[in-house]
Amino acid sequence: MSITNFAAWKSELITTGRIVQDEDNSVLPDEAERRFNRYIALVDMVEGNEGINAARALLQSIQSRHDYGGYQNTMNKLLFSFPAAQTAAALVAELPRIIAELPDWAGDLVSSLTQAQGTSEQLTQAFNTSLRSADAKTRSDILEFIRNQEKEGWLEHRQGVLGV
């Protein structure tokens, strides 16, 4: 199923992307499961030809610490469905928020970028190109995160691949 109303799709994606956490008793378990399943369905609608705004929306939907497997589908859509340049530009635009709010997800994203089966070289080159053209603050924030992750973190076995 393709996305026919981008604004409505994005709004619902962002809303359902706030995955209800186990300790949240304000939402009944059946409703939490319904929202989770709807989130997965919304991500599955993406074909990769929707443009950078859809790629950014996928990243904006990553908002919860525990995803119960839902964000893996989101990351796979981002890494394998969109052209490398769009994926890279979306990542550079959205990573500062994810680094600040959900550093483990930011680490998972940059690590996955460098290990995307069959496309990692294209993705890393596109990411590095996009990062070089980012504004100074964005570039600095992302580079600092990458360097920290190379020391002991998500990128310790992939040093010198990103931010070059």
N, CA, C and O atoms as a DFTB+ gen file, in Angstrom:
656 C
 N C O
     1  1       0.845      -1.175       0.000
     2  2       0.000       0.000       0.000
     3  2       0.889       1.237       0.000
     4  3       1.793       1.357       0.828
     5  1       0.639       2.139      -0.912
     6  2       1.453       3.337      -0.980
     7  2       0.844       4.456      -0.131
     8  3      -0.318       4.400       0.272
     9  1       1.649       5.447       0.118
    10  2       1.235       6.590       0.933
    11  2       0.511       7.573       0.017
    12  3       1.102       8.088      -0.932
    13  1      -0.755       7.832       0.295
    14  2      -1.528       8.743      -0.552
    15  2      -1.642      10.142       0.054
    16  3      -1.755      11.127      -0.676
    17  1      -1.612      10.233       1.379
    18  2      -1.700      11.524       2.056
    19  2      -0.490      11.616       2.992
    20  3      -0.519      11.116       4.116
    21  1       0.565      12.262       2.507
    22  2       1.818      12.283       3.253
    23  2       1.657      12.911       4.633
    24  3       2.165      12.367       5.613
    25  1       0.971      14.029       4.732
    26  2       0.831      14.720       6.019
    27  2       0.123      13.839       7.047
    28  3       0.538      13.777       8.205
    29  1      -0.933      13.166       6.631
    30  2      -1.662      12.282       7.553
    31  2      -0.797      11.087       7.935
    32  3      -0.762      10.686       9.099
    33  1      -0.106      10.523       6.961
    34  2       0.780       9.380       7.231
    35  2       1.854       9.776       8.240
    36  3       2.080       9.067       9.221
    37  1       2.514      10.905       7.998
    38  2       3.589      11.343       8.887
    39  2       3.064      11.601      10.300
    40  3       3.685      11.190      11.280
    41  1       1.945      12.268      10.402
    42  2       1.375      12.555      11.716
    43  2       1.097      11.269      12.489
    44  3       1.423      11.165      13.672
    45  1       0.503      10.305      11.826
    46  2       0.196       9.043      12.493
    47  2       1.469       8.258      12.801
    48  3       1.566       7.615      13.846
    49  1       2.442       8.309      11.898
    50  2       3.727       7.637      12.124
    51  2       4.412       8.180      13.371
    52  3       4.897       7.415      14.205
    53  1       4.450       9.506      13.493
    54  2       5.093      10.142      14.646
    55  2       4.346       9.774      15.925
    56  3       4.965       9.463      16.942
    57  1       3.029       9.809      15.873
    58  2       2.222       9.483      17.053
    59  2       2.423       8.032      17.476
    60  3       2.679       7.756      18.648
    61  1       2.310       7.120      16.546
    62  2       2.439       5.698      16.899
    63  2       3.892       5.310      17.144
    64  3       4.163       4.282      17.766
    65  1       4.830       6.125      16.661
    66  2       6.247       5.870      16.911
    67  2       6.643       6.082      18.356
    68  3       7.697       5.614      18.789
    69  1       5.809       6.782      19.107
    70  2       6.016       6.907      20.559
    71  2       5.534       5.606      21.178
    72  3       4.449       5.543      21.757
    73  1       6.337       4.588      21.052
    74  2       5.954       3.242      21.466
    75  2       5.718       3.215      22.975
    76  3       6.560       3.644      23.764
    77  1       4.572       2.708      23.343
    78  2       4.194       2.640      24.751
    79  2       5.175       1.713      25.472
    80  3       5.408       0.579      25.056
    81  1       5.731       2.221      26.548
    82  2       6.717       1.471      27.322
    83  2       6.016       0.589      28.360
    84  3       4.911       0.903      28.804
    85  1       6.654      -0.497      28.737
    86  2       6.056      -1.448      29.675
    87  2       5.582      -0.794      30.973
    88  3       4.545      -1.171      31.519
    89  1       6.340       0.178      31.461
    90  2       5.993       0.812      32.741
    91  2       4.882       1.850      32.621
    92  3       4.448       2.406      33.630
    93  1       4.413       2.122      31.397
    94  2       3.356       3.107      31.176
    95  2       1.989       2.454      31.385
    96  3       1.486       1.740      30.518
    97  1       1.406       2.712      32.544
    98  2       0.104       2.129      32.874
    99  2      -1.061       2.992      32.403
   100  3      -2.221       2.648      32.632
   101  1      -0.761       4.104      31.752
   102  2      -1.827       4.995      31.297
   103  2      -2.500       4.478      30.019
   104  3      -3.558       4.968      29.624
   105  1      -1.881       3.492      29.386
   106  2      -2.418       2.928      28.153
   107  2      -2.677       1.444      28.381
   108  3      -1.799       0.712      28.838
   109  1      -3.877       1.015      28.060
   110  2      -4.224      -0.402      28.204
   111  2      -3.378      -1.251      27.264
   112  3      -3.041      -0.804      26.168
   113  1      -3.031      -2.468      27.675
   114  2      -2.174      -3.330      26.849
   115  2      -2.710      -3.554      25.431
   116  3      -1.929      -3.574      24.480
   117  1      -4.016      -3.720      25.276
   118  2      -4.582      -3.918      23.936
   119  2      -4.368      -2.692      23.053
   120  3      -4.070      -2.822      21.866
   121  1      -4.520      -1.508      23.630
   122  2      -4.308      -0.269      22.882
   123  2      -2.830      -0.102      22.540
   124  3      -2.498       0.325      21.434
   125  1      -1.953      -0.429      23.458
   126  2      -0.509      -0.352      23.188
   127  2      -0.143      -1.275      22.026
   128  3       0.626      -0.896      21.142
   129  1      -0.689      -2.464      22.035
   130  2      -0.413      -3.415      20.953
   131  2      -0.987      -2.918      19.630
   132  3      -0.346      -3.057      18.588
   133  1      -2.178      -2.345      19.658
   134  2      -2.782      -1.802      18.438
   135  2      -1.906      -0.694      17.854
   136  3      -1.663      -0.662      16.647
   137  1      -1.438       0.206      18.703
   138  2      -0.578       1.300      18.244
   139  2       0.727       0.766      17.649
   140  3       1.182       1.220      16.599
   141  1       1.313      -0.205      18.345
   142  2       2.560      -0.799      17.859
   143  2       2.344      -1.416      16.472
   144  3       3.130      -1.177      15.555
   145  1       1.297      -2.196      16.327
   146  2       1.012      -2.844      15.047
   147  2       0.725      -1.823      13.953
   148  3       1.102      -2.026      12.799
   149  1       0.068      -0.738      14.305
   150  2      -0.192       0.322      13.330
   151  2       1.108       0.998      12.925
   152  3       1.299       1.333      11.756
   153  1       1.993       1.197      13.878
   154  2       3.301       1.783      13.554
   155  2       4.025       0.916      12.525
   156  3       4.543       1.427      11.533
   157  1       4.060      -0.375      12.760
   158  2       4.721      -1.296      11.829
   159  2       4.067      -1.202      10.448
   160  3       4.764      -1.181       9.434
   161  1       2.752      -1.147      10.404
   162  2       2.042      -1.047       9.130
   163  2       2.382       0.261       8.409
   164  3       2.543       0.270       7.188
   165  1       2.490       1.352       9.149
   166  2       2.837       2.639       8.546
   167  2       4.251       2.620       7.979
   168  3       4.494       3.147       6.893
   169  1       5.169       2.024       8.697
   170  2       6.544       1.904       8.194
   171  2       6.554       1.038       6.937
   172  3       7.250       1.348       5.970
   173  1       5.790      -0.037       6.953
   174  2       5.747      -0.942       5.804
   175  2       5.187      -0.287       4.547
   176  3       5.433      -0.776       3.444
   177  1       4.442       0.804       4.684
   178  2       3.909       1.515       3.522
   179  2       5.011       2.174       2.699
   180  3       4.828       2.427       1.508
   181  1       6.128       2.447       3.312
   182  2       7.216       3.154       2.644
   183  2       7.828       2.263       1.562
   184  3       8.161       1.100       1.788
   185  1       7.957       2.863       0.381
   186  2       8.564       2.144      -0.733
   187  2       9.967       2.653      -1.050
   188  3      10.737       1.978      -1.734
   189  1      10.300       3.845      -0.553
   190  2      11.618       4.412      -0.780
   191  2      11.662       5.447      -1.881
   192  3      12.700       6.068      -2.111
   193  1      10.552       5.641      -2.562
   194  2      10.494       6.642      -3.632
   195  2       9.750       7.902      -3.188
   196  3       9.429       8.760      -4.011
   197  1       9.478       8.011      -1.893
   198  2       8.700       9.132      -1.363
   199  2       9.543      10.377      -1.104
   200  3       8.990      11.443      -0.833
   201  1      10.847      10.267      -1.180
   202  2      11.712      11.430      -1.000
   203  2      12.259      11.571       0.408
   204  3      11.931      10.802       1.311
   205  1      13.101      12.576       0.565
   206  2      13.822      12.783       1.813
   207  2      12.885      13.074       2.986
   208  3      13.197      12.710       4.119
   209  1      11.754      13.715       2.740
   210  2      10.847      14.013       3.851
   211  2      10.309      12.737       4.484
   212  3      10.089      12.695       5.694
   213  1      10.096      11.709       3.694
   214  2       9.654      10.423       4.249
   215  2      10.789       9.769       5.029
   216  3      10.561       9.191       6.092
   217  1      12.002       9.856       4.510
   218  2      13.163       9.306       5.224
   219  2      13.333      10.022       6.563
   220  3      13.596       9.385       7.583
   221  1      13.183      11.337       6.556
   222  2      13.291      12.099       7.810
   223  2      12.170      11.737       8.772
   224  3      12.389      11.651       9.980
   225  1      10.961      11.524       8.237
   226  2       9.830      11.152       9.091
   227  2      10.107       9.821       9.784
   228  3       9.778       9.656      10.959
   229  1      10.704       8.877       9.074
   230  2      11.045       7.600       9.712
   231  2      11.965       7.843      10.903
   232  3      11.758       7.274      11.975
   233  1      12.964       8.675      10.721
   234  2      13.889       8.973      11.816
   235  2      13.190       9.747      12.935
   236  3      13.465       9.509      14.111
   237  1      12.302      10.657      12.589
   238  2      11.567      11.410      13.597
   239  2      10.648      10.511      14.418
   240  3      10.298      10.835      15.553
   241  1      10.266       9.394      13.841
   242  2       9.369       8.476      14.554
   243  2      10.091       7.689      15.643
   244  3       9.447       7.093      16.506
   245  1      11.406       7.683      15.610
   246  2      12.185       6.986      16.643
   247  2      12.221       7.896      17.866
   248  3      12.942       8.894      17.898
   249  1      11.415       7.525      18.886
   250  2      11.224       8.409      20.028
   251  2      11.264       7.710      21.372
   252  3      11.295       8.376      22.407
   253  1      11.263       6.401      21.383
   254  2      11.167       5.666      22.642
   255  2      12.426       4.858      22.895
   256  3      13.089       4.389      21.969
   257  1      12.733       4.710      24.155
   258  2      13.940       3.961      24.533
   259  2      13.826       2.489      24.149
   260  3      14.743       1.918      23.560
   261  1      12.703       1.891      24.485
   262  2      12.478       0.478      24.164
   263  2      11.507       0.397      23.000
   264  3      10.406       0.943      23.057
   265  1      11.920      -0.285      21.951
   266  2      11.093      -0.352      20.742
   267  2      10.414      -1.699      20.542
   268  3       9.545      -1.839      19.682
   269  1      10.807      -2.686      21.334
   270  2      10.234      -4.034      21.246
   271  2      10.333      -4.591      19.819
   272  3       9.484      -5.367      19.381
   273  1      11.378      -4.181      19.113
   274  2      11.640      -4.665      17.760
   275  2      11.085      -3.795      16.651
   276  3      11.371      -4.043      15.480
   277  1      10.312      -2.798      16.979
   278  2       9.669      -1.966      15.962
   279  2      10.619      -1.085      15.173
   280  3      10.434      -0.912      13.968
   281  1      11.613      -0.533      15.809
   282  2      12.508       0.386      15.106
   283  2      13.490      -0.335      14.187
   284  3      14.068       0.292      13.300
   285  1      13.686      -1.615      14.375
   286  2      14.549      -2.354      13.449
   287  2      13.959      -2.308      12.039
   288  3      14.685      -2.139      11.060
   289  1      12.657      -2.457      11.945
   290  2      11.968      -2.364      10.666
   291  2      12.137      -0.961      10.078
   292  3      12.342      -0.799       8.875
   293  1      12.049       0.033      10.934
   294  2      12.206       1.427      10.512
   295  2      13.610       1.653       9.953
   296  3      13.772       2.255       8.892
   297  1      14.613       1.172      10.667
   298  2      15.999       1.348      10.211
   299  2      16.239       0.600       8.901
   300  3      16.932       1.109       8.020
   301  1      15.684      -0.581       8.764
   302  2      15.851      -1.330       7.522
   303  2      15.221      -0.595       6.347
   304  3      15.803      -0.545       5.263
   305  1      14.041      -0.028       6.550
   306  2      13.404       0.754       5.484
   307  2      14.298       1.920       5.089
   308  3      14.510       2.179       3.904
   309  1      14.815       2.612       6.079
   310  2      15.663       3.771       5.821
   311  2      16.926       3.375       5.062
   312  3      17.287       4.020       4.077
   313  1      17.592       2.329       5.511
   314  2      18.879       1.951       4.938
   315  2      18.778       1.241       3.586
   316  3      19.690       1.338       2.766
   317  1      17.691       0.539       3.357
   318  2      17.634      -0.300       2.159
   319  2      16.599       0.116       1.121
   320  3      16.580      -0.444       0.025
   321  1      15.742       1.075       1.432
   322  2      14.694       1.446       0.475
   323  2      14.969       2.762      -0.249
   324  3      14.585       2.918      -1.408
   325  1      15.614       3.686       0.402
   326  2      15.851       5.010      -0.169
   327  2      17.200       5.054      -0.879
   328  3      18.092       4.265      -0.565
   329  1      17.356       5.972      -1.835
   330  2      18.684       6.191      -2.415
   331  2      19.660       6.620      -1.312
   332  3      19.275       7.302      -0.362
   333  1      20.901       6.218      -1.447
   334  2      21.914       6.479      -0.414
   335  2      22.008       7.960      -0.057
   336  3      22.136       8.298       1.120
   337  1      21.947       8.840      -1.039
   338  2      22.071      10.282      -0.762
   339  2      20.919      10.785       0.091
   340  3      21.122      11.642       0.951
   341  1      19.706      10.269      -0.127
   342  2      18.561      10.689       0.690
   343  2      18.673      10.145       2.108
   344  3      18.403      10.858       3.075
   345  1      19.068       8.893       2.231
   346  2      19.258       8.303       3.558
   347  2      20.293       9.108       4.333
   348  3      20.086       9.443       5.499
   349  1      21.402       9.416       3.681
   350  2      22.486      10.149       4.332
   351  2      22.046      11.548       4.747
   352  3      22.319      11.978       5.868
   353  1      21.370      12.256       3.855
   354  2      20.915      13.614       4.175
   355  2      19.914      13.590       5.325
   356  3      19.951      14.457       6.199
   357  1      19.025      12.609       5.330
   358  2      18.048      12.491       6.414
   359  2      18.756      12.214       7.735
   360  3      18.418      12.807       8.759
   361  1      19.728      11.322       7.714
   362  2      20.478      11.005       8.929
   363  2      21.203      12.230       9.473
   364  3      21.142      12.508      10.671
   365  1      21.877      12.950       8.613
   366  2      22.608      14.137       9.063
   367  2      21.640      15.163       9.646
   368  3      21.955      15.818      10.640
   369  1      20.481      15.305       9.043
   370  2      19.501      16.275       9.543
   371  2      18.896      15.863      10.880
   372  3      18.626      16.718      11.723
   373  1      18.682      14.572      11.085
   374  2      17.947      14.106      12.266
   375  2      18.832      13.577      13.393
   376  3      18.381      13.494      14.535
   377  1      20.068      13.220      13.099
   378  2      20.934      12.645      14.133
   379  2      21.148      13.541      15.352
   380  3      21.163      13.014      16.464
   381  1      21.314      14.849      15.221
   382  2      21.537      15.643      16.429
   383  2      20.452      15.444      17.492
   384  3      20.772      15.338      18.676
   385  1      19.188      15.391      17.099
   386  2      18.111      15.145      18.065
   387  2      18.221      13.749      18.655
   388  3      18.071      13.571      19.863
   389  1      18.477      12.773      17.824
   390  2      18.544      11.396      18.303
   391  2      19.753      11.217      19.223
   392  3      19.666      10.511      20.228
   393  1      20.865      11.843      18.889
   394  2      22.046      11.794      19.759
   395  2      21.710      12.365      21.126
   396  3      22.064      11.780      22.150
   397  1      21.029      13.503      21.150
   398  2      20.701      14.171      22.416
   399  2      19.669      13.402      23.222
   400  3      19.780      13.316      24.445
   401  1      18.667      12.843      22.555
   402  2      17.550      12.217      23.275
   403  2      17.696      10.707      23.452
   404  3      17.305      10.163      24.484
   405  1      18.246      10.043      22.466
   406  2      18.314       8.572      22.463
   407  2      19.673       8.117      21.915
   408  3      19.746       7.555      20.823
   409  1      20.743       8.360      22.672
   410  2      22.076       8.065      22.139
   411  2      22.291       6.600      21.743
   412  3      23.063       6.324      20.825
   413  1      21.628       5.666      22.413
   414  2      21.772       4.265      22.001
   415  2      21.200       4.041      20.608
   416  3      21.780       3.298      19.817
   417  1      20.078       4.668      20.298
   418  2      19.520       4.540      18.951
   419  2      20.413       5.232      17.936
   420  3      20.576       4.736      16.821
   421  1      20.994       6.368      18.301
   422  2      21.919       7.051      17.392
   423  2      23.104       6.146      17.090
   424  3      23.540       6.050      15.943
   425  1      23.623       5.483      18.115
   426  2      24.727       4.551      17.918
   427  2      24.341       3.394      17.030
   428  3      25.101       3.004      16.143
   429  1      23.171       2.845      17.261
   430  2      22.682       1.746      16.437
   431  2      22.550       2.192      14.982
   432  3      22.901       1.444      14.070
   433  1      22.049       3.398      14.763
   434  2      21.893       3.912      13.408
   435  2      23.227       4.060      12.684
   436  3      23.376       3.595      11.554
   437  1      24.200       4.705      13.331
   438  2      25.481       4.907      12.643
   439  2      26.217       3.585      12.455
   440  3      26.900       3.393      11.449
   441  1      26.085       2.687      13.404
   442  2      26.695       1.367      13.254
   443  2      26.036       0.603      12.107
   444  3      26.724      -0.004      11.286
   445  1      24.726       0.634      12.053
   446  2      24.000      -0.049      10.981
   447  2      24.350       0.540       9.621
   448  3      24.433      -0.183       8.629
   449  1      24.551       1.831       9.577
   450  2      24.944       2.507       8.343
   451  2      26.244       1.921       7.797
   452  3      26.386       1.731       6.589
   453  1      27.177       1.642       8.676
   454  2      28.480       1.130       8.239
   455  2      28.466      -0.363       7.945
   456  3      29.429      -0.898       7.397
   457  1      27.382      -1.038       8.305
   458  2      27.330      -2.486       8.130
   459  2      26.172      -2.953       7.259
   460  3      25.884      -4.148       7.208
   461  1      25.506      -2.031       6.576
   462  2      24.347      -2.377       5.749
   463  2      24.787      -3.308       4.622
   464  3      25.494      -2.896       3.703
   465  1      24.372      -4.528       4.701
   466  2      24.784      -5.575       3.766
   467  2      24.593      -5.136       2.315
   468  3      23.471      -4.859       1.891
   469  1      25.670      -5.074       1.564
   470  2      25.612      -4.770       0.146
   471  2      25.545      -3.296      -0.206
   472  3      25.724      -2.938      -1.370
   473  1      25.293      -2.431       0.764
   474  2      25.153      -1.007       0.451
   475  2      25.970      -0.105       1.378
   476  3      25.917       1.118       1.247
   477  1      26.718      -0.686       2.306
   478  2      27.382       0.138       3.317
   479  2      28.383       1.110       2.714
   480  3      28.506       2.232       3.205
   481  1      29.107       0.721       1.663
   482  2      30.089       1.633       1.074
   483  2      29.398       2.852       0.462
   484  3      29.842       3.983       0.654
   485  1      28.323       2.619      -0.266
   486  2      27.564       3.740      -0.832
   487  2      26.995       4.623       0.268
   488  3      27.062       5.850       0.186
   489  1      26.440       4.003       1.288
   490  2      25.831       4.765       2.382
   491  2      26.862       5.574       3.152
   492  3      26.626       6.741       3.465
   493  1      28.003       4.967       3.460
   494  2      29.014       5.708       4.220
   495  2      29.590       6.855       3.396
   496  3      29.842       7.934       3.933
   497  1      29.801       6.637       2.105
   498  2      30.299       7.723       1.260
   499  2      29.284       8.864       1.193
   500  3      29.645      10.035       1.304
   501  1      28.018       8.511       1.010
   502  2      26.964       9.535       0.947
   503  2      26.837      10.262       2.286
   504  3      26.653      11.479       2.323
   505  1      26.935       9.515       3.380
   506  2      26.852      10.124       4.707
   507  2      28.005      11.110       4.908
   508  3      27.787      12.237       5.352
   509  1      29.219      10.693       4.586
   510  2      30.378      11.573       4.759
   511  2      30.254      12.823       3.897
   512  3      30.607      13.916       4.340
   513  1      29.760      12.678       2.679
   514  2      29.551      13.830       1.796
   515  2      28.505      14.767       2.392
   516  3      28.704      15.981       2.429
   517  1      27.406      14.211       2.853
   518  2      26.339      15.027       3.451
   519  2      26.819      15.709       4.726
   520  3      26.489      16.869       4.975
   521  1      27.589      14.999       5.524
   522  2      28.105      15.566       6.769
   523  2      29.053      16.734       6.494
   524  3      29.035      17.732       7.215
   525  1      29.876      16.614       5.456
   526  2      30.800      17.703       5.114
   527  2      30.057      18.981       4.731
   528  3      30.572      20.082       4.927
   529  1      28.851      18.839       4.188
   530  2      28.115      20.035       3.765
   531  2      27.119      20.528       4.819
   532  3      26.404      21.501       4.580
   533  1      27.065      19.877       5.965
   534  2      26.156      20.290       7.042
   535  2      26.680      21.563       7.705
   536  3      27.856      21.907       7.583
   537  1      25.791      22.244       8.403
   538  2      26.218      23.433       9.134
   539  2      27.219      23.023      10.227
   540  3      27.276      21.864      10.638
   541  1      27.987      23.990      10.674
   542  2      29.095      23.714      11.596
   543  2      28.637      23.027      12.880
   544  3      29.292      22.086      13.331
   545  1      27.555      23.459      13.470
   546  2      27.078      22.865      14.737
   547  2      26.653      21.409      14.527
   548  3      27.033      20.532      15.302
   549  1      25.878      21.159      13.498
   550  2      25.441      19.790      13.199
   551  2      26.645      18.896      12.959
   552  3      26.741      17.805      13.522
   553  1      27.557      19.358      12.126
   554  2      28.765      18.582      11.813
   555  2      29.569      18.305      13.082
   556  3      30.013      17.178      13.301
   557  1      29.755      19.315      13.907
   558  2      30.515      19.156      15.146
   559  2      29.854      18.158      16.092
   560  3      30.524      17.288      16.649
   561  1      28.538      18.285      16.275
   562  2      27.808      17.382      17.178
   563  2      27.909      15.927      16.709
   564  3      28.147      15.021      17.507
   565  1      27.725      15.723      15.414
   566  2      27.767      14.364      14.884
   567  2      29.183      13.807      14.939
   568  3      29.376      12.649      15.310
   569  1      30.172      14.611      14.575
   570  2      31.565      14.141      14.615
   571  2      31.998      13.801      16.038
   572  3      32.687      12.804      16.254
   573  1      31.601      14.620      17.004
   574  2      31.938      14.321      18.398
   575  2      31.324      12.983      18.818
   576  3      31.976      12.176      19.480
   577  1      30.080      12.758      18.434
   578  2      29.420      11.491      18.755
   579  2      30.143      10.319      18.087
   580  3      30.390       9.297      18.726
   581  1      30.476      10.465      16.822
   582  2      31.174       9.392      16.101
   583  2      32.501       9.084      16.781
   584  3      32.812       7.916      17.015
   585  1      33.276      10.088      17.099
   586  2      34.585       9.872      17.725
   587  2      34.439       9.179      19.080
   588  3      35.229       8.296      19.414
   589  1      33.441       9.572      19.853
   590  2      33.195       8.909      21.139
   591  2      32.802       7.451      20.939
   592  3      33.234       6.582      21.697
   593  1      31.996       7.181      19.937
   594  2      31.571       5.807      19.667
   595  2      32.716       4.951      19.127
   596  3      32.723       3.733      19.304
   597  1      33.678       5.588      18.472
   598  2      34.849       4.853      17.988
   599  2      35.770       4.453      19.147
   600  3      36.450       3.428      19.081
   601  1      35.786       5.256      20.193
   602  2      36.646       4.945      21.350
   603  2      36.139       3.716      22.087
   604  3      36.894       2.774      22.326
   605  1      34.894       3.726      22.438
   606  2      34.287       2.562      23.084
   607  2      32.785       2.677      22.943
   608  3      32.102       3.298      23.758
   609  1      32.312       2.080      21.920
   610  2      30.882       2.155      21.668
   611  2      30.516       1.430      20.391
   612  3      31.152       0.447      20.010
   613  1      29.502       1.919      19.749
   614  2      28.934       1.279      18.576
   615  2      29.907       1.197      17.402
   616  3      29.744       0.342      16.532
   617  1      30.902       2.056      17.360
   618  2      31.813       2.103      16.211
   619  2      33.242       1.684      16.545
   620  3      34.152       1.920      15.750
   621  1      33.451       1.075      17.691
   622  2      34.831       0.745      18.069
   623  2      35.481      -0.236      17.097
   624  3      36.709      -0.290      17.023
   625  1      34.707      -1.000      16.363
   626  2      35.265      -1.919      15.382
   627  2      35.122      -1.384      13.959
   628  3      35.401      -2.095      12.994
   629  1      34.688      -0.137      13.833
   630  2      34.509       0.497      12.523
   631  2      35.128       1.895      12.540
   632  3      34.555       2.839      11.994
   633  1      36.281       2.022      13.160
   634  2      36.939       3.316      13.307
   635  2      37.386       3.857      11.948
   636  3      37.846       3.114      11.081
   637  1      37.236       5.180      11.792
   638  2      37.717       5.859      10.599
   639  2      36.847       5.677       9.365
   640  3      37.274       6.013       8.260
   641  1      35.644       5.155       9.526
   642  2      34.759       4.948       8.386
   643  2      33.838       6.165       8.190
   644  3      33.600       6.592       7.061
   645  1      33.334       6.707       9.283
   646  2      32.420       7.847       9.214
   647  2      33.126       9.134       9.610
   648  3      34.027       9.136      10.448
   649  1      32.704      10.212       8.998
   650  2      33.252      11.520       9.346
   651  2      34.611      11.783       8.748
   652  3      35.381      12.586       9.276
   653  1      34.914      11.120       7.659
   654  2      36.218      11.328       7.006
   655  2      36.055      12.183       5.765
   656  3      37.037      12.470       5.079
